[in-house]
């Protein structure tokens, strides 16, 4: 897809075939892409201002009514687009929980939950839509006892 064609002989002249759309703010974008439930959770948690104004925010959003901790689905200070997710296998959420990235059959997973739409660009970062709530990882040193 061609967005812009520059004339080499006259660098100041160019023709635009289409126009870029500037990224929108987080809350607006979540509503536009069908993630209103997650948007409402951000607002209810009082995190709208921080997540909208902090440069470099990565959000793993989903759209169902499960009770969640928004901060377990956010990373601030990092632009983690899908190439970064492939290259870096673990992150720490804003809540301090481990986020392990895996890949299988061309899909990316966060703690075993598939990213169904990646790289939704927002004004100050990126949103990845998940199939569901991020599952907490249990340490490999933990012992499960069933009574």
C-alpha distance (Angstrom), angle and dihedral (degrees) to the residues before:
residue distance angle dihedral
X1 . . .
X2 3.79 . .
X3 3.77 116.8 .
X4 3.77 101.6 167.7
X5 3.77 135.8 15.7
X6 3.81 118.4 -161.0
X7 3.76 123.7 -157.2
X8 3.83 109.0 -132.3
X9 3.80 94.5 -160.0
X10 3.81 91.5 53.1
X11 3.81 108.3 27.4
X12 3.81 92.7 -176.4
X13 3.83 92.0 59.3
X14 3.77 120.2 74.1
X15 3.76 139.7 154.9
X16 3.78 122.0 -133.1
X17 3.79 116.1 -150.6
X18 3.78 94.2 179.0
X19 3.73 135.3 5.0
X20 3.76 127.9 -119.8
X21 3.76 116.3 -119.2
X22 3.77 111.6 -133.5
X23 3.80 114.7 -128.9
X24 3.78 113.9 -95.3
X25 3.81 127.7 -136.2
X26 3.81 118.1 -80.8
X27 3.81 99.3 -107.3
X28 3.82 93.0 47.2
X29 3.80 92.6 46.7
X30 3.81 94.2 50.0
X31 3.80 89.2 55.1
X32 3.80 93.1 47.0
X33 3.82 94.8 51.1
X34 3.80 95.7 47.1
X35 3.81 99.3 -100.1
X36 3.81 96.2 120.1
X37 3.81 94.1 134.4
X38 3.81 91.2 57.5
X39 3.81 90.2 43.6
X40 3.80 89.6 54.0
X41 3.83 90.6 48.4
X42 3.83 89.5 54.8
X43 3.80 90.9 50.7
X44 3.84 92.8 45.2
X45 3.81 90.6 50.6
X46 3.82 90.4 52.6
X47 3.82 91.8 -120.4
X48 3.81 99.0 119.1
X49 3.80 95.7 101.2
X50 3.81 96.3 44.5
X51 3.81 95.8 45.1
X52 3.81 92.2 43.7
X53 3.82 96.6 48.3
X54 3.81 104.2 35.7
X55 3.82 112.4 98.1
X56 3.78 113.2 -125.8
X57 3.78 108.0 24.0
X58 3.81 125.0 167.2
X59 3.78 117.7 -165.2
X60 3.79 128.5 -169.1
X61 3.82 101.0 -158.9
X62 3.78 133.5 179.6
X63 3.76 133.5 -179.8
X64 3.77 114.5 -129.1
X65 3.76 134.9 96.8
X66 3.80 98.9 -103.3
X67 3.78 114.0 134.0
X68 3.80 107.3 -108.6
X69 3.73 145.1 171.8
X70 3.80 104.3 -121.0
X71 3.81 91.3 -154.9
X72 3.83 90.3 60.5
X73 3.82 86.4 62.8
X74 3.82 98.5 46.6
X75 3.80 137.3 75.5
X76 3.79 117.9 -169.2
X77 3.78 123.9 -159.6
X78 3.82 94.1 31.8
X79 3.79 133.6 91.2
X80 3.82 97.5 -153.4
X81 3.79 104.7 -178.3
X82 3.81 116.0 171.9
X83 3.83 95.1 -89.0
X84 3.81 88.2 55.7
X85 3.81 89.8 48.7
X86 3.81 90.1 54.2
X87 3.81 91.8 48.5
X88 3.78 98.5 43.6
X89 3.75 116.8 48.4
X90 3.81 102.5 -166.5
X91 3.78 140.0 36.7
X92 3.78 135.9 172.8
X93 3.80 116.9 -124.0
X94 3.79 122.6 -134.2
X95 3.82 86.9 -100.9
X96 3.82 89.9 57.3
X97 3.81 95.7 -108.8
X98 3.80 122.8 137.7
X99 3.79 117.5 -105.7
X100 3.81 111.6 -163.3
X101 3.80 117.4 -165.6
X102 3.80 119.1 -151.0
X103 3.78 133.8 171.2
X104 3.79 130.0 -147.9
X105 3.81 131.8 165.2
X106 3.81 91.6 -8.3
X107 3.80 94.6 -52.0
X108 3.80 128.7 112.1
X109 3.80 122.0 -138.2
X110 3.81 132.2 -163.9
X111 3.81 109.4 -152.3
X112 3.80 87.8 -24.2
X113 3.83 96.1 -48.3
X114 3.82 114.0 119.0
X115 3.81 121.5 -123.0
X116 3.81 102.9 -130.4
X117 3.82 96.3 -178.1
X118 3.77 122.2 19.1
X119 3.78 136.3 -170.6
X120 3.79 101.1 28.9
X121 3.79 96.8 171.1
X122 3.80 118.7 -138.0
X123 3.79 130.7 -178.3
X124 3.82 93.8 -93.8
X125 3.80 104.5 21.7
X126 3.79 145.8 -32.4
X127 3.80 139.2 -59.1
X128 3.81 125.6 -152.0
X129 3.80 117.1 -164.1
X130 3.81 114.8 -136.2
X131 3.80 131.4 -160.2
X132 3.79 90.4 -123.1
X133 3.77 148.5 -29.8
X134 3.80 118.2 -30.8
X135 3.77 110.1 -103.2
X136 3.80 116.4 -133.8
X137 3.76 114.3 -118.3
X138 3.77 118.2 -128.2
X139 3.78 117.6 -139.4
X140 3.79 113.8 -104.1
X141 3.82 86.1 -126.4
X142 3.79 92.9 60.3
X143 3.77 119.8 106.1
X144 3.79 121.0 -145.0
X145 3.78 115.9 -146.8
X146 3.78 119.9 -166.1
X147 3.79 115.3 -163.6
